[in-house]
Amino acid sequence: MCTNFTPTQRAPWVKEKFGVDLPAGYPEESYPGFAAPVVVKSHQTGRVACGLARFGLIPAWAKDDKISRHTYNARSETAAEKPSYRTAWRQRQYGLVLVDHFYEPSYESGRAVRWKIALASGDPFGIACLWDRWTDPASGERVVSFSMLTVNADEHPVMNQFHKSGDEKRTPVIIAPALHGAWLSADVSQAMALMNWQHMPELVASPAPRT
């Protein structure tokens, strides 16, 4: 499951693809609890916007933000039923996390080695996510947060090599550029139809151990 990624800093690409400006003020690498740029679309007005959201979804009913330690990835197969995600799913709070690459552990050497996964084209890409709003009852702060949606990747030619032997292979759902609009505007049945890796662009992976 994806816990670490590089949010894109390529503002011209974001402007070209979505017609919005990329916000500032987020780290070069993101982990659970960190901010990253997310594109969303209003189902009422059709307006597209890009803002910062915290990695790790905090549902509106949460008493505190501790749940976000466990909600940075959502299994698409069960998102419509799980208490943490079902409101966001049913209310069609679908977004795209804007990413240059993400990281997964390879155990081919017998120990975990960080690998970098990117598009073969070298372009940034959008990972499907669910987002929600939460108000901190202690401070009154309003927090927008998100969870990446994932699917089984046992048969994916690149993503099937990561994580420990015997564990199910998973991949975040990278939405093909031609389907960005369809995903952001989807109803629940259309959204579920996009929860597969067959439409994803070609990926490449290479070792990227921490230095």
TILOSE-346377 format. One record per residue (C-alpha): residue number from 1; residue in three letters; chain; z, x, y. Coordinates in Angstrom, 1 decimal, decimal comma. Layout:
BEGIN
(NUM; 'Ala'; 'A'; (Z; X; Y))
...
This chain:
BEGIN
(1; 'Met'; 'A'; (0,0; 0,0; 0,0))
(2; 'Cys'; 'A'; (-0,8; 1,2; 3,5))
(3; 'Thr'; 'A'; (2,2; 2,5; 5,4))
(4; 'Asn'; 'A'; (0,5; 5,0; 7,7))
(5; 'Phe'; 'A'; (-2,7; 4,9; 9,7))
(6; 'Thr'; 'A'; (-4,4; 6,2; 12,8))
(7; 'Pro'; 'A'; (-5,0; 3,5; 15,4))
(8; 'Thr'; 'A'; (-8,3; 4,0; 17,2))
(9; 'Gln'; 'A'; (-8,4; 5,5; 20,7))
(10; 'Arg'; 'A'; (-12,1; 4,9; 21,1))
(11; 'Ala'; 'A'; (-12,2; 2,4; 23,9))
(12; 'Pro'; 'A'; (-16,0; 2,3; 24,3))
(13; 'Trp'; 'A'; (-16,4; 1,2; 20,6))
(14; 'Val'; 'A'; (-13,8; -1,6; 21,2))
(15; 'Lys'; 'A'; (-15,6; -2,7; 24,3))
(16; 'Glu'; 'A'; (-19,0; -2,7; 22,6))
(17; 'Lys'; 'A'; (-17,8; -4,6; 19,5))
(18; 'Phe'; 'A'; (-15,3; -7,1; 21,0))
(19; 'Gly'; 'A'; (-16,0; -7,1; 24,7))
(20; 'Val'; 'A'; (-12,3; -6,3; 25,5))
(21; 'Asp'; 'A'; (-10,4; -3,3; 26,8))
(22; 'Leu'; 'A'; (-8,3; -1,2; 24,6))
(23; 'Pro'; 'A'; (-4,6; -1,2; 25,7))
(24; 'Ala'; 'A'; (-2,7; 2,1; 26,2))
(25; 'Gly'; 'A'; (0,7; 3,3; 25,2))
(26; 'Tyr'; 'A'; (0,7; 3,6; 21,4))
(27; 'Pro'; 'A'; (1,2; 6,6; 19,2))
(28; 'Glu'; 'A'; (-1,6; 8,7; 17,5))
(29; 'Glu'; 'A'; (-0,3; 7,7; 14,1))
(30; 'Ser'; 'A'; (1,4; 4,4; 13,2))
(31; 'Tyr'; 'A'; (4,1; 3,6; 10,7))
(32; 'Pro'; 'A'; (6,1; 0,5; 10,1))
(33; 'Gly'; 'A'; (7,9; -0,4; 13,4))
(34; 'Phe'; 'A'; (5,3; 1,4; 15,5))
(35; 'Ala'; 'A'; (2,8; -0,3; 17,9))
(36; 'Ala'; 'A'; (-1,0; -0,5; 17,3))
(37; 'Pro'; 'A'; (-3,9; -2,4; 18,9))
(38; 'Val'; 'A'; (-4,8; -5,7; 17,4))
(39; 'Val'; 'A'; (-7,7; -8,0; 18,3))
(40; 'Val'; 'A'; (-7,1; -11,8; 18,1))
(41; 'Lys'; 'A'; (-9,1; -14,9; 19,1))
(42; 'Ser'; 'A'; (-7,8; -18,2; 20,5))
(43; 'His'; 'A'; (-8,8; -21,1; 18,4))
(44; 'Gln'; 'A'; (-8,5; -23,4; 21,4))
(45; 'Thr'; 'A'; (-10,6; -21,5; 24,0))
(46; 'Gly'; 'A'; (-12,5; -18,9; 21,9))
(47; 'Arg'; 'A'; (-11,2; -16,1; 24,1))
(48; 'Val'; 'A'; (-10,9; -12,7; 22,4))
(49; 'Ala'; 'A'; (-8,1; -10,4; 23,4))
(50; 'Cys'; 'A'; (-6,7; -7,0; 22,4))
(51; 'Gly'; 'A'; (-3,0; -6,2; 22,7))
(52; 'Leu'; 'A'; (-0,3; -4,1; 21,1))
(53; 'Ala'; 'A'; (1,6; -5,4; 18,1))
(54; 'Arg'; 'A'; (4,4; -4,0; 15,9))
(55; 'Phe'; 'A'; (3,5; -2,9; 12,4))
(56; 'Gly'; 'A'; (5,6; -5,1; 10,1))
(57; 'Leu'; 'A'; (5,5; -8,8; 10,6))
(58; 'Ile'; 'A'; (8,6; -10,5; 11,9))
(59; 'Pro'; 'A'; (8,4; -14,3; 11,2))
(60; 'Ala'; 'A'; (9,5; -16,6; 14,0))
(61; 'Trp'; 'A'; (12,5; -17,8; 12,0))
(62; 'Ala'; 'A'; (14,0; -14,3; 11,4))
(63; 'Lys'; 'A'; (17,5; -13,6; 12,6))
(64; 'Asp'; 'A'; (16,7; -9,9; 13,3))
(65; 'Asp'; 'A'; (13,9; -7,5; 12,8))
(66; 'Lys'; 'A'; (15,1; -5,9; 9,6))
(67; 'Ile'; 'A'; (12,6; -8,0; 7,6))
(68; 'Ser'; 'A'; (9,8; -5,9; 9,1))
(69; 'Arg'; 'A'; (10,7; -3,0; 6,8))
(70; 'His'; 'A'; (9,2; -5,1; 3,9))
(71; 'Thr'; 'A'; (6,4; -7,0; 5,6))
(72; 'Tyr'; 'A'; (3,9; -4,4; 6,8))
(73; 'Asn'; 'A'; (1,6; -5,3; 3,9))
(74; 'Ala'; 'A'; (0,9; -8,9; 2,7))
(75; 'Arg'; 'A'; (-0,7; -9,7; -0,7))
(76; 'Ser'; 'A'; (-3,6; -12,0; 0,2))
(77; 'Glu'; 'A'; (-3,2; -13,8; -3,1))
(78; 'Thr'; 'A'; (0,2; -15,2; -2,1))
(79; 'Ala'; 'A'; (0,2; -15,1; 1,7))
(80; 'Ala'; 'A'; (-0,3; -18,8; 2,0))
(81; 'Glu'; 'A'; (3,0; -19,5; 0,0))
(82; 'Lys'; 'A'; (5,4; -16,6; 0,9))
(83; 'Pro'; 'A'; (7,9; -17,7; 3,6))
(84; 'Ser'; 'A'; (7,3; -14,6; 5,7))
(85; 'Tyr'; 'A'; (3,6; -15,2; 6,0))
(86; 'Arg'; 'A'; (2,8; -18,8; 5,3))
(87; 'Thr'; 'A'; (3,2; -20,1; 8,9))
(88; 'Ala'; 'A'; (0,9; -17,4; 10,2))
(89; 'Trp'; 'A'; (-1,6; -18,0; 7,5))
(90; 'Arg'; 'A'; (-1,7; -21,8; 7,9))
(91; 'Gln'; 'A'; (-1,8; -21,6; 11,7))
(92; 'Arg'; 'A'; (-4,8; -19,2; 11,3))
(93; 'Gln'; 'A'; (-3,1; -16,3; 13,1))
(94; 'Tyr'; 'A'; (-5,7; -13,9; 11,9))
(95; 'Gly'; 'A'; (-6,3; -10,6; 13,6))
(96; 'Leu'; 'A'; (-7,9; -7,2; 13,3))
(97; 'Val'; 'A'; (-6,0; -3,9; 13,4))
(98; 'Leu'; 'A'; (-8,2; -1,3; 15,0))
(99; 'Val'; 'A'; (-8,1; 1,9; 13,0))
(100; 'Asp'; 'A'; (-9,9; 5,2; 12,7))
(101; 'His'; 'A'; (-8,5; 6,0; 9,2))
(102; 'Phe'; 'A'; (-5,5; 5,2; 7,0))
(103; 'Tyr'; 'A'; (-3,6; 7,3; 4,5))
(104; 'Glu'; 'A'; (-2,7; 6,8; 0,8))
(105; 'Pro'; 'A'; (-0,9; 9,0; -1,7))
(106; 'Ser'; 'A'; (-2,9; 10,7; -4,6))
(107; 'Tyr'; 'A'; (-0,9; 11,8; -7,6))
(108; 'Glu'; 'A'; (-3,8; 13,7; -9,4))
(109; 'Ser'; 'A'; (-1,9; 17,0; -9,0))
(110; 'Gly'; 'A'; (1,3; 15,5; -10,4))
(111; 'Arg'; 'A'; (2,9; 15,1; -7,0))
(112; 'Ala'; 'A'; (2,1; 12,9; -4,0))
(113; 'Val'; 'A'; (-0,5; 14,3; -1,7))
(114; 'Arg'; 'A'; (-1,6; 12,4; 1,4))
(115; 'Trp'; 'A'; (-5,3; 11,5; 1,5))
(116; 'Lys'; 'A'; (-7,2; 10,2; 4,5))
(117; 'Ile'; 'A'; (-9,5; 7,2; 4,0))
(118; 'Ala'; 'A'; (-12,3; 6,5; 6,5))
(119; 'Leu'; 'A'; (-15,6; 4,8; 6,8))
(120; 'Ala'; 'A'; (-18,5; 6,8; 5,5))
(121; 'Ser'; 'A'; (-20,2; 6,1; 8,9))
(122; 'Gly'; 'A'; (-17,4; 7,7; 10,8))
(123; 'Asp'; 'A'; (-17,0; 4,5; 12,9))
(124; 'Pro'; 'A'; (-13,6; 2,9; 13,7))
(125; 'Phe'; 'A'; (-12,9; -0,3; 11,7))
(126; 'Gly'; 'A'; (-10,9; -3,5; 11,7))
(127; 'Ile'; 'A'; (-8,3; -4,2; 9,0))
(128; 'Ala'; 'A'; (-7,5; -7,9; 8,4))
(129; 'Cys'; 'A'; (-4,0; -8,9; 9,4))
(130; 'Leu'; 'A'; (-1,7; -11,8; 10,0))
(131; 'Trp'; 'A'; (0,3; -11,8; 13,2))
(132; 'Asp'; 'A'; (3,3; -13,7; 14,5))
(133; 'Arg'; 'A'; (5,6; -14,0; 17,5))
(134; 'Trp'; 'A'; (9,3; -13,5; 17,4))
(135; 'Thr'; 'A'; (12,0; -13,7; 20,0))
(136; 'Asp'; 'A'; (15,0; -11,3; 19,6))
(137; 'Pro'; 'A'; (18,0; -13,6; 19,8))
(138; 'Ala'; 'A'; (20,2; -10,8; 21,1))
(139; 'Ser'; 'A'; (17,9; -9,5; 24,0))
(140; 'Gly'; 'A'; (15,4; -12,3; 24,5))
(141; 'Glu'; 'A'; (12,6; -9,8; 24,0))
(142; 'Arg'; 'A'; (9,4; -11,4; 22,7))
(143; 'Val'; 'A'; (7,8; -9,3; 19,9))
(144; 'Val'; 'A'; (4,3; -9,7; 18,5))
(145; 'Ser'; 'A'; (4,0; -8,1; 15,0))
(146; 'Phe'; 'A'; (1,5; -8,0; 12,2))
(147; 'Ser'; 'A'; (1,1; -7,4; 8,5))
(148; 'Met'; 'A'; (-2,1; -5,9; 6,9))
(149; 'Leu'; 'A'; (-3,6; -8,1; 4,3))
(150; 'Thr'; 'A'; (-4,3; -6,4; 0,9))
(151; 'Val'; 'A'; (-6,3; -7,1; -2,3))
(152; 'Asn'; 'A'; (-6,5; -5,7; -5,7))
(153; 'Ala'; 'A'; (-8,6; -2,5; -5,8))
(154; 'Asp'; 'A'; (-8,5; -1,6; -9,6))
(155; 'Glu'; 'A'; (-12,3; -1,6; -9,6))
(156; 'His'; 'A'; (-12,9; -0,2; -6,1))
(157; 'Pro'; 'A'; (-14,8; 3,2; -6,3))
(158; 'Val'; 'A'; (-12,6; 4,9; -3,8))
(159; 'Met'; 'A'; (-9,4; 3,0; -3,6))
(160; 'Asn'; 'A'; (-8,7; 2,9; -7,3))
(161; 'Gln'; 'A'; (-7,6; 6,5; -7,3))
(162; 'Phe'; 'A'; (-4,4; 6,2; -5,3))
(163; 'His'; 'A'; (-0,8; 5,5; -6,1))
(164; 'Lys'; 'A'; (1,0; 6,3; -9,3))
(165; 'Ser'; 'A'; (-0,5; 5,9; -12,7))
(166; 'Gly'; 'A'; (0,2; 2,5; -14,1))
(167; 'Asp'; 'A'; (0,7; 0,9; -10,7))
(168; 'Glu'; 'A'; (-1,7; -1,8; -9,5))
(169; 'Lys'; 'A'; (-4,3; -0,4; -7,1))
(170; 'Arg'; 'A'; (-4,4; -2,2; -3,7))
(171; 'Thr'; 'A'; (-6,5; -1,8; -0,6))
(172; 'Pro'; 'A'; (-6,2; -3,2; 2,9))
(173; 'Val'; 'A'; (-9,0; -5,6; 3,6))
(174; 'Ile'; 'A'; (-11,5; -3,9; 6,0))
(175; 'Ile'; 'A'; (-13,6; -6,6; 7,5))
(176; 'Ala'; 'A'; (-17,3; -5,7; 7,7))
(177; 'Pro'; 'A'; (-18,4; -5,5; 11,3))
(178; 'Ala'; 'A'; (-20,9; -8,4; 10,8))
(179; 'Leu'; 'A'; (-17,9; -10,6; 9,7))
(180; 'His'; 'A'; (-15,5; -9,8; 12,6))
(181; 'Gly'; 'A'; (-16,2; -13,1; 14,3))
(182; 'Ala'; 'A'; (-16,1; -15,1; 11,1))
(183; 'Trp'; 'A'; (-12,7; -13,7; 10,2))
(184; 'Leu'; 'A'; (-11,2; -14,2; 13,7))
(185; 'Ser'; 'A'; (-12,4; -17,8; 13,7))
(186; 'Ala'; 'A'; (-11,9; -18,6; 10,1))
(187; 'Asp'; 'A'; (-10,1; -21,7; 8,7))
(188; 'Val'; 'A'; (-7,8; -21,1; 5,7))
(189; 'Ser'; 'A'; (-10,5; -21,5; 3,1))
(190; 'Gln'; 'A'; (-13,0; -19,3; 4,9))
(191; 'Ala'; 'A'; (-10,2; -16,7; 5,4))
(192; 'Met'; 'A'; (-9,4; -16,7; 1,7))
(193; 'Ala'; 'A'; (-13,1; -16,2; 0,9))
(194; 'Leu'; 'A'; (-13,0; -13,0; 2,8))
(195; 'Met'; 'A'; (-10,1; -11,6; 0,9))
(196; 'Asn'; 'A'; (-12,0; -9,2; -1,3))
(197; 'Trp'; 'A'; (-13,4; -5,7; -1,1))
(198; 'Gln'; 'A'; (-17,0; -6,5; -2,0))
(199; 'His'; 'A'; (-18,0; -6,9; 1,6))
(200; 'Met'; 'A'; (-16,2; -3,8; 2,9))
(201; 'Pro'; 'A'; (-18,2; -0,9; 4,3))
(202; 'Glu'; 'A'; (-18,5; 2,3; 2,3))
(203; 'Leu'; 'A'; (-15,4; 4,4; 2,3))
(204; 'Val'; 'A'; (-14,8; 8,1; 1,9))
(205; 'Ala'; 'A'; (-11,6; 9,9; 1,1))
(206; 'Ser'; 'A'; (-10,3; 13,5; 1,4))
(207; 'Pro'; 'A'; (-7,0; 15,3; 1,2))
(208; 'Ala'; 'A'; (-5,0; 15,3; 4,4))
(209; 'Pro'; 'A'; (-1,6; 16,9; 3,5))
(210; 'Arg'; 'A'; (1,0; 17,1; 6,2))
(211; 'Thr'; 'A'; (1,1; 20,5; 7,9))
